[in-house]
Amino acid sequence: QVQLVESGGGLVQPGGSLRLSCAASNIVFNINTMAWHRRVPGKERGLVAAIGSGGTTRYADSVKGRFTISRDNAKEMVYLQMNNLKPEDTAVYYCEAHNVLSGQSTWGQGTQVTVSS
């Protein structure tokens, strides 16, 4: 069974940093585009950042210059380094593995990030 497990969320003050991690298991990691999404209560889940198997990245405009997505194919991990956090970054963050061959996606359970003083 494909599984994604996120970690690293928590409470941080504005201007602070957090690093989210996502551990994948039972997938062919290097044929998956990995991504982070987030959802604020009352709103739809939206893409934060994505990274292809070759390292190509893309970001939501709201996080460009502050967040960095990376992946370690050998460890089957994906990370989201979040710097200069703002209250509007408060959300549940989800890891996604998108199989580029089958078109299927697998989601993690989510991790809460709260930015507040």
Buried (B, 14 or more C-beta within 10 A) or exposed (E): EBEBEBEBBEEBEEEBEBBBBBBBEEBEBEEBBBBBBBBEEEEEBEBBBBBBBEEEEEBBEEBEEBBBBBBEBEEBBBBBBBBEBEEEBBBBBBBBBBBEEEEEEBBBEBBEBBBEE
